[in-house]
Amino acid sequence: MRCHETIDVAILGAGIAGSCMAVLLARRGWKVVLIDRRSFPRHKTCGEFLSPEAVGSLIALGMEPRLRTLRPSIFHRARLVTGSRASIIVQLPGAAWGINRYDLDEALHEEARLEGAEVATETAVSAIRLRSGGYELVTKRGAELTAIRPRAVIGAWGGNGHVAEMPDARRGRPAPCPYVGVKTHLSGIKADGELELYFFKGGYMGLSSAGDGIVNAAALLDKRAFRSMPVSVNGWLEAAGALNPRLARRLAEARPVTGTHAAVAPVRLFDAPLAWNGIPLIGDACVTIPPLCGDGMSMAIRSAQLCAIGADRYLRGETTLEEWEASYVMAISRQFRGPLRWGRLLQRTAGNPSFAMLAAAVASRLPGVVNRLVKATRLGKMDDLPW
Ligand SMILES: Cc1cc2nc3c(=O)[nH]c(=O)nc-3n(C[C@H](O)[C@H](O)[C@H](O)COP(=O)(O)OP(=O)(O)OC[C@H]3O[C@@H](n4cnc5c(N)ncnc54)[C@H](O)[C@@H]3O)c2cc1C
């Protein structure tokens, strides 16, 4: 077995949280390896809507020039459509971008490489063990086993990732959860500068431009509302359309683009944040905000920024692991509490058809309330982030 001794930080999971973390720490001069068990680029279950807050964070991280080359679609408003009622328009607090995850994750990996991080994809981690002065990870790529000995390990493995053997893991097996996320790209229809969100019994679906005449369709479905869960992308498009006539009309000419669909289950919408489980956790590994809020990526980036502060200080020897844990857990609790509370309230409302109808009727008369509610799901500004 090969052995890698000179690593400062291993980040497990190369989605948006892990990639941003790799950029931040590599930029500080730390030797970083960013590991993902899957291959890239690939399509991921996501609405591909970068909220104004997420865009602001990526710009603050210096990613704007690279991301501009991907020619993001620009949105200034969202249209909420419930049943056959008139739709509700919500003005966004700034420009949101549409960039497909296939390109976005890859662009972030390139940025991480440019900053000096090693990106190791198709690499599984079977164990994280404590050793004096840090950790030992056993990784497997094809038939090749490697031992990596980093001083710190960060979990960025999304909502369903884990490593079988971990030190000090505190949370056991999670409760069953009925939510499923699905997405595909569509051709044959157009989306013009706004995010469309269609609600139906048991879920919602977002449509937004993915550039080049392609529309991204992403849906969150509650399995309990479907007698049998659709087994194909076409199946769930039809199932969702059957529950919202305006969505059905919108999708009448749409054709799924081969090779772009993805699904994820379960999507754990109501679990308490778990910022530290033997090691720090960032992004969806820490907590998931309902996709309805369109802010998961913004929260993933923020958690990486918050965690990077402690990681840098720990690696410099300026703080202990316990102090890093305490400050990161507190920062997550303070910053995420409000958006999670409101996001989950909106999710519960959307999942209850009578409530949703009532809320839609009120919202169509009081658009200011909707804007304030959307704002309540957003992270507060942080001007004192060191990066
Ligand atoms: C239906 C749906 C629609 C959404 N729409 C939006 C939206 O429009 N806008 C928005 O901001 N957010 C949206 N989100 C949320 C957003 O996709 C997530 O919050 C975001 O992807 C989290 O990023 P992450 O880096 O934490 O996780 P991920 O992007 O999931 O990355 C985790 C990575 O870890 C890897 N991994 C897993 N296990 C291991 C392991 N053991 N070792 C190594 N690697 C591992 C995986 O292969 C994966 O690449 C949506 C979510 C859903 C379900």
The ligand as an SDF file (V2000), in Angstrom:
LIG
                    3D

 53 58  0  0  0  0  0  0  0  0999 V2000
  -34.2960   18.4160   -5.9820 C   0  0  0  0  0  0  0  0  0  0  0  0
  -33.2510   19.3650   -5.4670 C   0  0  0  0  0  0  0  0  0  0  0  0
  -33.1260   20.6300   -6.0310 C   0  0  0  0  0  0  0  0  0  0  0  0
  -32.1870   21.5430   -5.5350 C   0  0  0  0  0  0  0  0  0  0  0  0
  -32.0830   22.7710   -6.1240 N   0  0  0  0  0  0  0  0  0  0  0  0
  -31.2080   23.6740   -5.6400 C   0  0  0  0  0  0  0  0  0  0  0  0
  -31.0760   24.9540   -6.2420 C   0  0  0  0  0  0  0  0  0  0  0  0
  -31.7030   25.2600   -7.2360 O   0  0  0  0  0  0  0  0  0  0  0  0
  -30.1940   25.8470   -5.6940 N   0  0  0  0  0  0  0  0  0  0  0  0
  -29.4460   25.5380   -4.5850 C   0  0  0  0  0  0  0  0  0  0  0  0
  -28.6800   26.3950   -4.1120 O   0  0  0  0  0  0  0  0  0  0  0  0
  -29.5150   24.3120   -4.0150 N   0  0  0  0  0  0  0  0  0  0  0  0
  -30.3630   23.3840   -4.5190 C   0  0  0  0  0  0  0  0  0  0  0  0
  -30.4190   22.1270   -3.9770 N   0  0  0  0  0  0  0  0  0  0  0  0
  -29.5080   21.7990   -2.8690 C   0  0  0  0  0  0  0  0  0  0  0  0
  -28.0740   21.6340   -3.3680 C   0  0  0  0  0  0  0  0  0  0  0  0
  -28.0360   20.7440   -4.4650 O   0  0  0  0  0  0  0  0  0  0  0  0
  -27.1890   21.1030   -2.2470 C   0  0  0  0  0  0  0  0  0  0  0  0
  -27.3970   21.8790   -1.0920 O   0  0  0  0  0  0  0  0  0  0  0  0
  -25.7130   21.1420   -2.6320 C   0  0  0  0  0  0  0  0  0  0  0  0
  -25.4640   20.3160   -3.7330 O   0  0  0  0  0  0  0  0  0  0  0  0
  -24.8610   20.6810   -1.4550 C   0  0  0  0  0  0  0  0  0  0  0  0
  -23.5280   20.6070   -1.8690 O   0  0  0  0  0  0  0  0  0  0  0  0
  -22.5290   19.6120   -1.1300 P   0  0  0  0  0  0  0  0  0  0  0  0
  -21.1850   19.9240   -1.6510 O   0  0  0  0  0  0  0  0  0  0  0  0
  -22.7620   19.6560    0.3180 O   0  0  0  0  0  0  0  0  0  0  0  0
  -23.0040   18.1510   -1.5630 O   0  0  0  0  0  0  0  0  0  0  0  0
  -22.9900   17.4410   -2.9930 P   0  0  0  0  0  0  0  0  0  0  0  0
  -23.0340   18.4190   -4.0970 O   0  0  0  0  0  0  0  0  0  0  0  0
  -24.0530   16.4090   -2.8940 O   0  0  0  0  0  0  0  0  0  0  0  0
  -21.5680   16.7440   -3.0530 O   0  0  0  0  0  0  0  0  0  0  0  0
  -21.2260   15.6840   -2.1980 C   0  0  0  0  0  0  0  0  0  0  0  0
  -20.1580   14.8650   -2.8960 C   0  0  0  0  0  0  0  0  0  0  0  0
  -19.6470   13.9040   -1.9630 O   0  0  0  0  0  0  0  0  0  0  0  0
  -19.3650   12.7050   -2.6630 C   0  0  0  0  0  0  0  0  0  0  0  0
  -19.3140   11.6300   -1.6690 N   0  0  0  0  0  0  0  0  0  0  0  0
  -20.3590   11.0000   -1.0720 C   0  0  0  0  0  0  0  0  0  0  0  0
  -19.8880   10.1000   -0.1760 N   0  0  0  0  0  0  0  0  0  0  0  0
  -18.5320   10.1660   -0.2090 C   0  0  0  0  0  0  0  0  0  0  0  0
  -17.5020    9.5040    0.4870 C   0  0  0  0  0  0  0  0  0  0  0  0
  -17.7460    8.5670    1.4260 N   0  0  0  0  0  0  0  0  0  0  0  0
  -16.2120    9.8210    0.1790 N   0  0  0  0  0  0  0  0  0  0  0  0
  -15.9350   10.7540   -0.7660 C   0  0  0  0  0  0  0  0  0  0  0  0
  -16.8950   11.4230   -1.4550 N   0  0  0  0  0  0  0  0  0  0  0  0
  -18.1700   11.1440   -1.1650 C   0  0  0  0  0  0  0  0  0  0  0  0
  -20.4830   12.5960   -3.6820 C   0  0  0  0  0  0  0  0  0  0  0  0
  -20.0870   11.7890   -4.7850 O   0  0  0  0  0  0  0  0  0  0  0  0
  -20.6740   14.0700   -4.0760 C   0  0  0  0  0  0  0  0  0  0  0  0
  -19.9400   14.4210   -5.2390 O   0  0  0  0  0  0  0  0  0  0  0  0
  -31.3410   21.1780   -4.4560 C   0  0  0  0  0  0  0  0  0  0  0  0
  -31.4410   19.8970   -3.8980 C   0  0  0  0  0  0  0  0  0  0  0  0
  -32.3780   19.0040   -4.3880 C   0  0  0  0  0  0  0  0  0  0  0  0
  -32.4810   17.6360   -3.7770 C   0  0  0  0  0  0  0  0  0  0  0  0
  1  2  1  0
  2  3  1  0
  2 52  2  0
  3  4  2  0
  4  5  1  0
  4 50  1  0
  5  6  2  0
  6  7  1  0
  6 13  1  0
  7  8  2  0
  7  9  1  0
  9 10  1  0
 10 11  2  0
 10 12  1  0
 12 13  2  0
 13 14  1  0
 14 15  1  0
 14 50  1  0
 15 16  1  0
 16 17  1  0
 16 18  1  0
 18 19  1  0
 18 20  1  0
 20 21  1  0
 20 22  1  0
 22 23  1  0
 23 24  1  0
 24 25  2  0
 24 26  1  0
 24 27  1  0
 27 28  1  0
 28 29  2  0
 28 30  1  0
 28 31  1  0
 31 32  1  0
 32 33  1  0
 33 34  1  0
 33 48  1  0
 34 35  1  0
 35 36  1  0
 35 46  1  0
 36 37  1  0
 36 45  1  0
 37 38  2  0
 38 39  1  0
 39 40  1  0
 39 45  2  0
 40 41  1  0
 40 42  2  0
 42 43  1  0
 43 44  2  0
 44 45  1  0
 46 47  1  0
 46 48  1  0
 48 49  1  0
 50 51  2  0
 51 52  1  0
 52 53  1  0
M  END
$$$$
